[in-house]
Amino acid sequence: MKTTIIKWLPAVLLCALQPALAAETAPGLALPDLGYQGNVTPLPPQDGAAAPKQWDRALPFFAQRVVDRGIDLPNPYNVGLSYYYSEQNMLLSNLKVSVNDNPLRSAGFVGFPKSTLENRSEQVQLGAWLLPFMNVYGIVGHIKGGGDIGLSIKADDAVQFITGLDRCSGRRKPDWCGKTLETSARANYNGYSYGLGVTLVGNLDRLFFSLPVTYTVSNISMSDTDAKSLNVAPRVGVNWQLGDYGTMLTYVGATYLHTTVTITGSATLPTSETDIGQDTKVNFSIDEKIANPWNGLAGVHWAVNRNISLLAELGFGARQGYILTAFYRF
């Protein structure tokens, strides 16, 4: 992944971290929120902490130049544990269906009422400060979720698709002609995800900014192919010195999450009251993506000391959810 690094500001930098994952995934007619959520925020120096005269770590590169300016850098390595929950609407397209063991074929006449997906993820993140203003990280985690996917189809089209006969074009039409059949398919899935990311951070006095960019791949039970996600999450906030209680950052921002995946499954269509005489099992293949890729966020990151920090973040708008993360830095 190519990332454009902003011009380094000597007085910026300080710690960032993240949780996870979109990812964060994806689906049984429903596409999970695959991917790491890019929750990374800078960690400012502790109140009263004296910057060491000599930086004795291999990373970050150019650390001594920053230390010489009196800036206290965070410990360069970190391990994070995260729990993530989200709820969002999905867009479904390019539906292909078949009856029983017949091959799939296009079925553009099927409609999809509002479909909502819930996603849960537990993730582990390993990160390091490569440069004073740039943190790189890798993530791996377990994902699971589900949701109800609405399906609607005219009885005329359903009978013609299944039997090949147009029973509603003649003068004498069955009672079910013109009616709309509705059902829902429950999408349950589980799997794992992994990815890489980079975060740029900076500050100006008590103000700070953070720009994490994360790419993840998810393997889930209801898709024949991996789901891939791109997450960009700019943040801006203020740091507060708490004396003996460390430092707290409060921030707001937005998250852009782009995820697409082709999923497969089956649903039962209620055709028993038509000429078919019984309900029909329909197999399907469908492309899914997030209906609204942008959502707002607000969070707090408490740096208890140089080794431990805690993060809580709330997502709102088109995609709602929360994330809780604990970090150990060394």
LOVO-116973 format. One record per residue (C-alpha): residue in one letter; x, y, z. Coordinates in nm, 3 decimals, decimal comma, padded with zeros to 5 digits. Example, Ala and Ser with C-alpha at 12.3 -4.5 7.8 and 13.67 -1.06 7.14 Angstrom:
residues 2
REC  code       c1       c2       c3
REC     a   01,230  -00,450   00,780
REC     s   01,367  -00,106   00,714
end
This chain:
residues 330
REC  code       c1       c2       c3
REC     m   00,000   00,000   00,000
REC     k   00,142   00,331  -00,099
REC     t   00,105   00,605   00,160
REC     t   00,193   00,967   00,111
REC     i   00,385   01,081   00,414
REC     i   00,322   01,439   00,515
REC     k   00,615   01,669   00,574
REC     w   00,765   01,586   00,909
REC     l   00,708   01,847   01,177
REC     p   00,977   01,817   01,442
REC     a   00,741   01,908   01,717
REC     v   00,468   01,658   01,632
REC     l   00,458   01,298   01,713
REC     l   00,347   01,110   01,994
REC     c   00,179   00,790   02,040
REC     a  -00,094   00,625   01,847
REC     l  -00,272   00,298   01,861
REC     q  -00,556   00,119   01,728
REC     p  -00,797  -00,158   01,755
REC     a  -00,972  -00,335   01,507
REC     l  -01,174  -00,504   01,256
REC     a  -01,479  -00,432   00,950
REC     a  -01,368  -00,580   00,921
REC     e  -01,468  -00,502   01,027
REC     t  -01,696  -00,913   00,789
REC     a  -01,912  -01,022   00,572
REC     p  -02,193  -01,240   00,524
REC     g  -02,462  -01,475   00,441
REC     l  -02,662  -01,257   00,225
REC     a  -02,522  -01,001   00,455
REC     l  -02,186  -00,846   00,441
REC     p  -02,007  -00,807   00,768
REC     d  -01,821  -00,505   00,870
REC     l  -01,491  -00,643   00,756
REC     g  -01,179  -00,483   00,845
REC     y  -00,994  -00,300   01,107
REC     q  -01,165   00,015   01,218
REC     g  -00,853   00,226   01,228
REC     n  -00,891   00,354   01,582
REC     v  -00,550   00,509   01,626
REC     t  -00,480   00,819   01,832
REC     p  -00,159   00,992   01,929
REC     l  -00,038   00,948   02,284
REC     p   00,105   01,273   02,423
REC     p   00,398   01,293   02,668
REC     q   00,316   01,238   03,033
REC     d   00,288   01,546   03,248
REC     g   00,616   01,615   03,420
REC     a   00,802   01,339   03,236
REC     a   01,156   01,438   03,142
REC     a   01,270   01,346   02,794
REC     p   01,572   01,112   02,806
REC     k   01,899   01,265   02,691
REC     q   01,986   00,958   02,490
REC     w   01,730   00,742   02,301
REC     d   01,837   00,380   02,349
REC     r   01,586   00,202   02,117
REC     a   01,626   00,090   01,756
REC     l   01,295   00,257   01,665
REC     p   01,169   00,499   01,566
REC     f   01,424   00,621   01,314
REC     f   01,540   00,979   01,378
REC     a   01,415   00,957   01,737
REC     q   01,722   01,129   01,878
REC     r   01,652   01,442   01,676
REC     v   01,311   01,465   01,838
REC     v   01,445   01,387   02,186
REC     d   01,704   01,661   02,145
REC     r   01,418   01,908   02,103
REC     g   01,286   01,812   02,447
REC     i   00,998   01,595   02,323
REC     d   00,921   01,279   02,518
REC     l   00,847   00,996   02,274
REC     p   00,627   00,701   02,372
REC     n   00,757   00,347   02,401
REC     p   00,808   00,232   02,041
REC     y   00,631  -00,109   02,046
REC     n   00,277  -00,203   02,139
REC     v   00,033  -00,490   02,169
REC     g  -00,341  -00,422   02,163
REC     l  -00,652  -00,630   02,236
REC     s  -00,983  -00,504   02,094
REC     y  -01,354  -00,585   02,093
REC     y  -01,563  -00,429   01,817
REC     y  -01,939  -00,417   01,749
REC     s  -02,122  -00,249   01,460
REC     e  -02,462  -00,236   01,292
REC     q  -02,511  -00,112   00,937
REC     n  -02,725  -00,131   00,625
REC     m  -02,610  -00,318   00,316
REC     l  -02,662  -00,277  -00,059
REC     l  -02,726  -00,597  -00,258
REC     s  -02,686  -00,632  -00,634
REC     n  -02,613  -00,873  -00,921
REC     l  -02,832  -01,147  -00,781
REC     k  -02,812  -01,492  -00,937
REC     v  -03,045  -01,770  -00,824
REC     s  -03,129  -02,131  -00,894
REC     v  -03,390  -02,381  -00,780
REC     n  -03,267  -02,699  -00,614
REC     d  -02,957  -02,824  -00,802
REC     n  -03,001  -02,618  -01,118
REC     p  -02,722  -02,378  -01,222
REC     l  -02,735  -02,015  -01,111
REC     r  -02,879  -01,757  -01,350
REC     s  -02,952  -01,385  -01,332
REC     a  -03,262  -01,281  -01,136
REC     g  -03,278  -00,904  -01,155
REC     f  -03,653  -00,907  -01,083
REC     v  -03,594  -00,986  -00,713
REC     g  -03,615  -00,686  -00,482
REC     f  -03,432  -00,628  -00,154
REC     p  -03,601  -00,430   00,121
REC     k  -03,378  -00,282   00,390
REC     s  -03,111  -00,527   00,503
REC     t  -02,920  -00,476   00,827
REC     l  -02,611  -00,657   00,948
REC     e  -02,455  -00,686   01,294
REC     n  -02,085  -00,759   01,327
REC     r  -01,864  -00,855   01,621
REC     s  -01,490  -00,895   01,623
REC     e  -01,208  -00,973   01,864
REC     q  -00,865  -00,869   01,738
REC     v  -00,498  -00,858   01,832
REC     q  -00,277  -00,578   01,701
REC     l   00,104  -00,555   01,697
REC     g   00,254  -00,217   01,617
REC     a   00,576  -00,017   01,615
REC     w   00,679   00,344   01,556
REC     l   00,882   00,336   01,236
REC     l   00,921   00,716   01,237
REC     p   00,836   00,961   01,516
REC     f   00,518   01,056   01,331
REC     m   00,433   00,718   01,172
REC     n   00,311   00,399   01,337
REC     v   00,287   00,074   01,137
REC     y   00,089  -00,227   01,256
REC     g  -00,047  -00,568   01,172
REC     i  -00,376  -00,715   01,293
REC     v  -00,536  -01,058   01,313
REC     g  -00,870  -01,151   01,461
REC     h  -01,190  -01,354   01,476
REC     i  -01,516  -01,222   01,330
REC     k  -01,878  -01,330   01,354
REC     g  -02,218  -01,179   01,294
REC     g  -02,547  -01,201   01,113
REC     g  -02,861  -01,024   01,006
REC     d  -03,196  -01,057   00,831
REC     i  -03,200  -00,994   00,457
REC     g  -03,537  -00,902   00,309
REC     l  -03,646  -01,052  -00,024
REC     s  -03,950  -00,956  -00,233
REC     i  -04,065  -01,088  -00,570
REC     k  -04,387  -01,083  -00,771
REC     a  -04,566  -01,416  -00,774
REC     d  -04,592  -01,395  -01,155
REC     d  -04,213  -01,374  -01,191
REC     a  -04,150  -01,645  -00,931
REC     v  -04,376  -01,898  -01,103
REC     q  -04,237  -01,820  -01,448
REC     f  -03,878  -01,841  -01,323
REC     i  -03,935  -02,176  -01,150
REC     t  -04,169  -02,349  -01,395
REC     g  -04,093  -02,165  -01,720
REC     l  -04,468  -02,098  -01,769
REC     d  -04,634  -01,757  -01,787
REC     r  -04,963  -01,822  -01,605
REC     c  -05,064  -01,459  -01,569
REC     s  -05,068  -01,336  -01,928
REC     g  -05,399  -01,494  -02,029
REC     r  -05,753  -01,375  -01,977
REC     r  -05,822  -01,607  -01,683
REC     k  -05,559  -01,534  -01,425
REC     p  -05,505  -01,722  -01,098
REC     d  -05,582  -01,535  -00,778
REC     w  -05,213  -01,506  -00,691
REC     c  -05,126  -01,308  -01,005
REC     g  -05,006  -00,959  -00,921
REC     k  -04,930  -01,045  -00,561
REC     t  -04,588  -00,989  -00,407
REC     l  -04,417  -01,269  -00,218
REC     e  -04,194  -01,164   00,069
REC     t  -03,950  -01,355   00,284
REC     s  -03,621  -01,306   00,463
REC     a  -03,298  -01,497   00,477
REC     r  -03,098  -01,512   00,798
REC     a  -02,732  -01,446   00,737
REC     n  -02,499  -01,595   00,998
REC     y  -02,126  -01,609   00,944
REC     n  -01,793  -01,646   01,119
REC     g  -01,431  -01,647   01,016
REC     y  -01,103  -01,467   01,061
REC     s  -00,935  -01,153   00,928
REC     y  -00,584  -01,015   00,896
REC     g  -00,438  -00,691   00,769
REC     l  -00,176  -00,417   00,771
REC     g  -00,199  -00,047   00,841
REC     v  -00,014   00,280   00,886
REC     t  -00,101   00,583   01,100
REC     l   00,028   00,939   01,066
REC     v   00,004   01,158   01,374
REC     g   00,094   01,511   01,473
REC     n   00,017   01,780   01,727
REC     l   00,012   02,154   01,778
REC     d   00,028   02,242   02,146
REC     r  -00,270   02,053   02,295
REC     l  -00,437   01,981   01,961
REC     f  -00,356   01,659   01,776
REC     f  -00,452   01,482   01,457
REC     s  -00,443   01,116   01,354
REC     l  -00,485   00,955   01,012
REC     p  -00,492   00,572   01,014
REC     v  -00,523   00,379   00,688
REC     t  -00,583   00,004   00,712
REC     y  -00,624  -00,275   00,456
REC     t  -00,772  -00,608   00,567
REC     v  -00,861  -00,944   00,416
REC     s  -01,136  -01,157   00,570
REC     n  -01,216  -01,523   00,519
REC     i  -01,575  -01,597   00,619
REC     s  -01,798  -01,900   00,620
REC     m  -02,062  -01,770   00,378
REC     s  -01,842  -01,655   00,093
REC     d  -01,641  -01,853  -00,159
REC     t  -01,391  -01,566  -00,192
REC     d  -01,205  -01,345   00,055
REC     a  -01,356  -01,009   00,142
REC     k  -01,122  -00,709   00,119
REC     s  -01,162  -00,382   00,305
REC     l  -01,006  -00,036   00,302
REC     n  -01,049   00,186   00,608
REC     v  -00,951   00,553   00,643
REC     a  -01,034   00,731   00,968
REC     p  -00,917   01,095   01,020
REC     r  -00,940   01,227   01,376
REC     v  -00,875   01,555   01,558
REC     g  -00,885   01,621   01,930
REC     v  -00,739   01,769   02,247
REC     n  -00,508   01,615   02,509
REC     w  -00,557   01,674   02,881
REC     q  -00,283   01,633   03,141
REC     l  -00,417   01,452   03,451
REC     g  -00,110   01,469   03,670
REC     d  -00,059   01,141   03,857
REC     y  -00,343   00,989   03,651
REC     g  -00,165   01,015   03,318
REC     t  -00,299   01,183   03,005
REC     m  -00,639   01,172   02,838
REC     l  -00,724   01,250   02,476
REC     t  -01,075   01,332   02,361
REC     y  -01,143   01,341   01,987
REC     v  -01,397   01,341   01,706
REC     g  -01,364   01,231   01,347
REC     a  -01,505   01,019   01,068
REC     t  -01,451   00,672   00,925
REC     y  -01,459   00,567   00,561
REC     l  -01,501   00,191   00,514
REC     h  -01,511   00,031   00,169
REC     t  -01,587  -00,340   00,156
REC     t  -01,721  -00,563  -00,121
REC     v  -01,775  -00,937  -00,130
REC     t  -01,971  -01,199  -00,322
REC     i  -02,162  -01,430  -00,092
REC     t  -02,363  -01,748  -00,144
REC     g  -02,649  -01,910   00,045
REC     s  -03,012  -02,020   00,022
REC     a  -03,361  -01,904   00,124
REC     t  -03,712  -02,049   00,116
REC     l  -03,961  -01,867  -00,107
REC     p  -04,330  -01,901   00,004
REC     t  -04,479  -02,031  -00,323
REC     s  -04,715  -02,290  -00,170
REC     e  -05,025  -02,084  -00,257
REC     t  -04,932  -02,060  -00,625
REC     d  -04,953  -02,328  -00,894
REC     i  -04,621  -02,463  -00,769
REC     g  -04,806  -02,604  -00,466
REC     q  -04,515  -02,594  -00,222
REC     d  -04,250  -02,362  -00,089
REC     t  -03,938  -02,340  -00,303
REC     k  -03,577  -02,353  -00,192
REC     v  -03,378  -02,094  -00,381
REC     n  -02,998  -02,089  -00,395
REC     f  -02,833  -01,755  -00,454
REC     s  -02,513  -01,567  -00,525
REC     i  -02,502  -01,192  -00,467
REC     d  -02,263  -00,897  -00,448
REC     e  -02,278  -00,688  -00,134
REC     k  -02,129  -00,362  -00,017
REC     i  -02,186  -00,115   00,264
REC     a  -02,477   00,121   00,192
REC     n  -02,313   00,426   00,350
REC     p  -01,933   00,411   00,369
REC     w  -01,896   00,720   00,594
REC     n  -01,992   00,753   00,959
REC     g  -01,903   00,985   01,246
REC     l  -01,712   00,891   01,560
REC     a  -01,616   01,026   01,901
REC     g  -01,377   00,872   02,148
REC     v  -01,149   00,895   02,447
REC     h  -00,798   00,752   02,488
REC     w  -00,656   00,736   02,842
REC     a  -00,280   00,688   02,874
REC     v  -00,255   00,561   03,230
REC     n   00,126   00,557   03,210
REC     r   00,402   00,484   02,955
REC     n   00,306   00,115   02,943
REC     i  -00,073   00,100   02,961
REC     s  -00,349   00,287   02,777
REC     l  -00,722   00,233   02,727
REC     l  -00,942   00,343   02,438
REC     a  -01,321   00,365   02,397
REC     e  -01,485   00,488   02,077
REC     l  -01,846   00,533   01,966
REC     g  -01,956   00,528   01,601
REC     f  -02,274   00,710   01,496
REC     g  -02,464   00,797   01,180
REC     a  -02,506   00,547   00,896
REC     r  -02,292   00,287   01,073
REC     q  -02,336   00,258   01,450
REC     g  -02,120   00,071   01,696
REC     y  -01,842   00,090   01,950
REC     i  -01,491  -00,036   02,012
REC     l  -01,299  -00,105   02,333
REC     t  -00,922  -00,151   02,332
REC     a  -00,644  -00,206   02,586
REC     f  -00,278  -00,146   02,489
REC     y   00,051  -00,248   02,640
REC     r   00,354  -00,046   02,523
REC     f   00,716  -00,142   02,568
end
